[in-house]
Amino acid sequence: MSDVSRILKEARDQHRMTALDYAETLFEDFIELHGDRQFSDDGAVIAGLARLDGQPVTVIGIQKGKNLQDNLHRNFGQPHPEGYRKALRFMKQAEKFGRPIVTFINTAGAYPGVGAEERGQGEAIARNLLEMSDLKVPIIAIIIGEGGSGGALALAVADRVWMLEHTIYAVLSPEGFASILWKDGTRAPEAAELMKITAGELLNMGVVDKVIPEHGYFSSEIADMLKENLSKELDYLKQLPLEQLLEERYERFRKY
């Protein structure tokens, strides 16, 4: 098995820490909030309020399940449009009260079902991209497993985008890439090699800003390192003049 195939397997491992695990481990007083005030509460997206070293923050994440029953509730980490609208609802609330935003991303992509499309899946993702680009608070996005397609990007228009060491971030899945390019989904390992989807490759290309080393899926070292880095980076971003913060975010994505 190649290094890329191994990382792909590890990124999808069901035993990885979830967004909810990180929310409850890294932050104090995490309170989960629910609903998009339009249709329903999407279990694939978690959102809430917390404190990081005493500083109020808004935490948002895409949540995969830890077993079959949990995955059915979480829709295997594939958000519906109401999930993205829930996320945006709390991002706008964070902007109103001046709270920095931290997002945790682990999804193969947005749910492509008929109902999701009927309720405006594409519009919900596009709206998040538009609104996040101009949110007037610091945003840090962290890939904690899979970062798949627009479903991941909808929570990743941030001032800083980080990845854990054994995660992936891509425009679509290697299986989808192989199916489109070669009409053969079994060539996914070959596709993964071509796509440059690992943390190290994306760091070298400037797509992500930091890679967090991993020492097992539930290592306290990962949590401690993330917490320290988050605290320092948010302190730095909060000191930037608003105009500079937004301009640097704009330039960060324009350079692609």
MIVEXPA-905942 format. One record per residue (C-alpha): residue number from 1; x, y, z. Coordinates in steps of 0.25 Angstrom, whole numbers. Each point is the difference from the previous one (the first is absolute). Example, Ala and Ser with C-alpha at 12.3 -4.5 7.8 and 13.67 -1.06 7.14 Angstrom:
% MIVEXPA-905942
+-----+-------+-------+-------+
! num !    c1 !    c2 !    c3 !
+-----+-------+-------+-------+
!   1 !    49 !   -18 !    31 !
!   2 !     6 !    14 !    -2 !
+-----+-------+-------+-------+
***
This chain:
% MIVEXPA-905942
+-----+-------+-------+-------+
! num !    c1 !    c2 !    c3 !
+-----+-------+-------+-------+
!   1 !     0 !     0 !     0 !
!   2 !     5 !    14 !    -4 !
!   3 !     2 !    11 !    10 !
!   4 !   -12 !     7 !    -7 !
!   5 !    -9 !   -12 !     1 !
!   6 !     4 !    -2 !    15 !
!   7 !    -4 !    15 !     3 !
!   8 !   -13 !    -1 !    -8 !
!   9 !    -3 !   -13 !     9 !
!  10 !     4 !     7 !    13 !
!  11 !    -8 !    13 !    -4 !
!  12 !   -13 !    -9 !    -1 !
!  13 !     2 !    -8 !    12 !
!  14 !   -12 !    -1 !     9 !
!  15 !     8 !     1 !    12 !
!  16 !     5 !    14 !    -2 !
!  17 !    -4 !    11 !     9 !
!  18 !   -12 !     7 !    -5 !
!  19 !    -4 !    15 !     0 !
!  20 !    -8 !    -2 !    13 !
!  21 !    12 !    -7 !     6 !
!  22 !     9 !    12 !    -3 !
!  23 !   -11 !    10 !     4 !
!  24 !    -1 !    -7 !    14 !
!  25 !    15 !    -2 !     2 !
!  26 !     6 !    13 !    -5 !
!  27 !   -10 !    10 !     6 !
!  28 !    -6 !     3 !    13 !
!  29 !   -15 !     1 !     2 !
!  30 !    -4 !    -5 !   -14 !
!  31 !   -15 !     2 !    -2 !
!  32 !    -6 !    -7 !   -13 !
!  33 !   -11 !     8 !    -7 !
!  34 !   -10 !    -5 !   -10 !
!  35 !    -8 !     3 !   -12 !
!  36 !     0 !     9 !   -12 !
!  37 !   -13 !     7 !     3 !
!  38 !    -5 !    -4 !   -14 !
!  39 !    -1 !   -15 !    -2 !
!  40 !     6 !    -9 !    11 !
!  41 !    12 !    -3 !     8 !
!  42 !    11 !    -8 !    -8 !
!  43 !     8 !   -10 !     8 !
!  44 !    11 !     1 !    -9 !
!  45 !     4 !    14 !     4 !
!  46 !     3 !     4 !    15 !
!  47 !     0 !    14 !     5 !
!  48 !     1 !     7 !    13 !
!  49 !     7 !    10 !    10 !
!  50 !    12 !    -3 !     8 !
!  51 !    12 !     6 !     6 !
!  52 !    15 !    -1 !    -4 !
!  53 !     9 !     4 !    12 !
!  54 !   -12 !     9 !     5 !
!  55 !    -2 !     6 !   -14 !
!  56 !   -14 !    -2 !    -6 !
!  57 !     0 !    -7 !   -13 !
!  58 !   -10 !    -6 !   -10 !
!  59 !     3 !   -15 !    -3 !
!  60 !    -6 !    -6 !   -13 !
!  61 !     3 !   -14 !    -5 !
!  62 !    -4 !   -11 !   -10 !
!  63 !    -3 !   -12 !     8 !
!  64 !     2 !   -15 !    -4 !
!  65 !    -6 !   -11 !     9 !
!  66 !     8 !   -10 !     8 !
!  67 !    -9 !   -12 !    -3 !
!  68 !   -11 !    -4 !   -10 !
!  69 !   -11 !     6 !     8 !
!  70 !     7 !    13 !     3 !
!  71 !     4 !     1 !   -15 !
!  72 !   -14 !    -1 !    -4 !
!  73 !    -4 !    11 !     9 !
!  74 !    12 !     8 !    -5 !
!  75 !    -2 !    -4 !   -15 !
!  76 !    14 !    -5 !     0 !
!  77 !     5 !    14 !     1 !
!  78 !    -7 !     5 !   -13 !
!  79 !    -7 !    13 !     3 !
!  80 !   -14 !     4 !    -5 !
!  81 !    -2 !    14 !    -4 !
!  82 !    -6 !     3 !    14 !
!  83 !    13 !    -4 !     6 !
!  84 !     8 !    11 !    -8 !
!  85 !   -11 !    10 !     3 !
!  86 !     1 !    -4 !    15 !
!  87 !    15 !     2 !    -1 !
!  88 !    -2 !    14 !    -7 !
!  89 !   -11 !     4 !    11 !
!  90 !    11 !    -2 !    11 !
!  91 !    11 !     7 !    -8 !
!  92 !    -9 !    12 !    -2 !
!  93 !    -3 !     0 !    15 !
!  94 !    15 !    -1 !     3 !
!  95 !     2 !    12 !    -9 !
!  96 !   -11 !     8 !     7 !
!  97 !     7 !    -3 !    14 !
!  98 !    14 !     1 !    -5 !
!  99 !     4 !   -15 !     3 !
! 100 !    11 !    -7 !    -8 !
! 101 !    -5 !   -12 !    -8 !
! 102 !     7 !   -14 !     0 !
! 103 !    -5 !   -11 !    -9 !
! 104 !     3 !   -15 !    -1 !
! 105 !    -1 !    -7 !   -13 !
! 106 !    -2 !   -14 !    -3 !
! 107 !    -9 !    -4 !   -11 !
! 108 !     0 !    -7 !   -13 !
! 109 !    -8 !    11 !    -6 !
! 110 !   -14 !     6 !     1 !
! 111 !   -12 !   -10 !    -1 !
! 112 !    -4 !    -1 !   -15 !
! 113 !   -14 !    -5 !     3 !
! 114 !   -12 !     4 !    -8 !
! 115 !    -6 !     7 !    13 !
! 116 !    13 !     7 !     3 !
! 117 !     0 !     6 !   -15 !
! 118 !   -15 !     4 !     1 !
! 119 !     3 !     8 !    13 !
! 120 !    12 !     7 !    -7 !
! 121 !    13 !    -7 !     3 !
! 122 !     8 !     8 !   -10 !
! 123 !    -6 !    13 !     5 !
! 124 !     3 !    -3 !    14 !
! 125 !    15 !    -4 !    -3 !
! 126 !     1 !    13 !    -8 !
! 127 !    -6 !     9 !    10 !
! 128 !    10 !    -5 !    10 !
! 129 !    12 !     3 !    -9 !
! 130 !    -6 !    14 !    -2 !
! 131 !    -3 !     3 !    14 !
! 132 !    13 !    -6 !     6 !
! 133 !     9 !     8 !    -9 !
! 134 !    -5 !    13 !     6 !
! 135 !    -3 !    -4 !    15 !
! 136 !     6 !    10 !     9 !
! 137 !     6 !    -9 !    10 !
! 138 !    12 !   -10 !    -1 !
! 139 !    -2 !   -14 !    -5 !
! 140 !     8 !   -12 !     1 !
! 141 !    -4 !   -13 !    -7 !
! 142 !     7 !   -13 !     3 !
! 143 !    -1 !   -13 !    -8 !
! 144 !    -1 !   -12 !     9 !
! 145 !    -3 !   -11 !    -9 !
! 146 !    -6 !     1 !   -14 !
! 147 !    -1 !    14 !    -7 !
! 148 !    -9 !    -3 !   -12 !
! 149 !    -4 !     9 !   -11 !
! 150 !    -9 !    12 !     2 !
! 151 !    -6 !    -7 !    12 !
! 152 !    13 !     3 !     8 !
! 153 !     3 !    13 !    -7 !
! 154 !   -13 !     6 !     6 !
! 155 !     6 !     0 !    14 !
! 156 !    14 !     3 !    -5 !
! 157 !     1 !    14 !    -5 !
! 158 !     8 !     4 !    11 !
! 159 !    12 !     9 !     4 !
! 160 !     8 !   -13 !     3 !
! 161 !    -3 !   -14 !    -5 !
! 162 !     7 !   -11 !     8 !
! 163 !     1 !   -15 !    -2 !
! 164 !     3 !   -11 !     9 !
! 165 !    12 !    -8 !    -5 !
! 166 !    -8 !   -12 !    -5 !
! 167 !   -12 !     7 !    -7 !
! 168 !    -4 !     3 !   -14 !
! 169 !    -5 !    12 !    -7 !
! 170 !    -5 !    -1 !   -15 !
! 171 !   -10 !     5 !   -10 !
! 172 !    -6 !   -13 !     0 !
! 173 !     2 !   -14 !     4 !
! 174 !    11 !    -9 !    -6 !
! 175 !   -11 !   -10 !    -4 !
! 176 !    -8 !    12 !    -7 !
! 177 !    13 !     5 !    -7 !
! 178 !     3 !   -14 !    -5 !
! 179 !   -14 !    -2 !    -5 !
! 180 !    -1 !    13 !    -7 !
! 181 !    14 !    -1 !    -6 !
! 182 !     1 !   -15 !    -3 !
! 183 !   -14 !    -5 !     2 !
! 184 !     6 !   -10 !    10 !
! 185 !    -2 !     3 !    15 !
! 186 !     9 !   -11 !     4 !
! 187 !    12 !     9 !    -5 !
! 188 !    -2 !     9 !    12 !
! 189 !    14 !    -3 !     6 !
! 190 !     6 !     5 !   -13 !
! 191 !    -9 !    12 !     0 !
! 192 !     4 !     3 !    14 !
! 193 !    14 !     1 !    -4 !
! 194 !    -3 !     9 !   -11 !
! 195 !    -9 !    10 !     8 !
! 196 !    10 !     5 !    10 !
! 197 !   -10 !    -1 !    12 !
! 198 !     9 !    -3 !    12 !
! 199 !     3 !    11 !    10 !
! 200 !    15 !     0 !    -3 !
! 201 !    -3 !     2 !   -15 !
! 202 !   -10 !    11 !     2 !
! 203 !     9 !     7 !    10 !
! 204 !    11 !     0 !   -10 !
! 205 !   -10 !     6 !   -10 !
! 206 !    -5 !    11 !     9 !
! 207 !   -14 !    -5 !     1 !
! 208 !     1 !    -3 !    15 !
! 209 !     8 !     8 !    10 !
! 210 !     4 !   -10 !    11 !
! 211 !     0 !   -15 !     2 !
! 212 !    -2 !    -5 !    14 !
! 213 !     8 !   -13 !     2 !
! 214 !    -8 !   -12 !     5 !
! 215 !     4 !   -11 !    10 !
! 216 !   -12 !    -9 !    -1 !
! 217 !   -15 !     4 !    -1 !
! 218 !    -3 !     3 !    14 !
! 219 !    14 !     6 !     5 !
! 220 !    -1 !    10 !    10 !
! 221 !    13 !     6 !    -6 !
! 222 !    -9 !     4 !   -13 !
! 223 !   -10 !     7 !     9 !
! 224 !    10 !     7 !     8 !
! 225 !     8 !     5 !   -13 !
! 226 !   -13 !     4 !    -6 !
! 227 !    -5 !     8 !    12 !
! 228 !    13 !     7 !     1 !
! 229 !     1 !     3 !   -15 !
! 230 !   -15 !     5 !     0 !
! 231 !     2 !     9 !    12 !
! 232 !    13 !     7 !    -6 !
! 233 !    -6 !     1 !   -14 !
! 234 !   -13 !     6 !     5 !
! 235 !     7 !    10 !     8 !
! 236 !     8 !     4 !   -12 !
! 237 !   -12 !     1 !    -9 !
! 238 !    -8 !     8 !    10 !
! 239 !    11 !    11 !     0 !
! 240 !    -1 !     2 !   -15 !
! 241 !    -7 !    12 !    -5 !
! 242 !   -14 !    -4 !    -6 !
! 243 !     4 !     5 !   -13 !
! 244 !    13 !    -8 !     0 !
! 245 !    -7 !   -12 !     5 !
! 246 !   -10 !     0 !   -12 !
! 247 !    11 !     4 !   -10 !
! 248 !     9 !   -12 !     4 !
! 249 !   -11 !   -10 !    -1 !
! 250 !    -4 !     5 !   -14 !
! 251 !    14 !     0 !    -5 !
! 252 !     2 !   -14 !     6 !
! 253 !   -11 !    -6 !    -9 !
! 254 !     3 !     9 !   -12 !
! 255 !    14 !    -6 !    -1 !
! 256 !    -5 !   -13 !    -4 !
+-----+-------+-------+-------+
***
